[in-house]
């Protein structure tokens, strides 16, 4: 299980971007974080076209389907949606990893029992 943002584990930085120019301020080790699919998938398409590692926060299954189709490395969702997405991801053998948003260490067990690919701490996501 992947764990991002724990004080016990080193993790790459998830850097929120809202325009292409924001990418220049990142390092090759950073993971670009798209807060949503704005300007019809413009940033996601740019990341996919340029083979940039990126994550995207989704609120619906439809958004997750597009994220996977646009080669997102990580699809981030609230736990209830992440459980649904993981089932779909497993069925269709997605390359993208599903991450559930958690608030504390106690939630890791729930995520593990739900067989979700990983967890990301809410406070690690800098909006």
LINTA-V458597 format. One record per backbone hydrogen bond with DSSP energy under -0.5 kcal/mol. NH is the residue of the N-H (numbers start at 1). CO is the residue of the C=O. Records with the same first field share a line. If there is no record, write none. Layout:
NH->CO ; CO
This chain:
2->117
4->119
9->6
15->13 ; 31
16->14
17->33
22->19
23->20
24->21
25->22
26->23
30->27
31->13
32->30 ; 53
33->15
34->32 ; 55
35->17 ; 33
38->36
42->38 ; 39
45->41
46->42
47->43
48->44
49->45
50->46
51->48
52->47
55->32
56->74
57->34
58->76
64->60
65->61
66->62
67->63
68->64
69->65
70->66
71->68
72->67
73->54
74->54
75->97
76->56 ; 74
77->99
82->78
83->79
84->80
85->81
86->82
87->83
88->84
89->85
90->86
91->87
92->88
93->89
94->89
97->73
99->75
100->118
101->77
102->120
107->104
108->105
111->107
112->108
113->109
114->110
115->112
116->111
118->98
119->2
120->100
121->4
122->102
124->121
125->121 ; 122
126->124
127->125
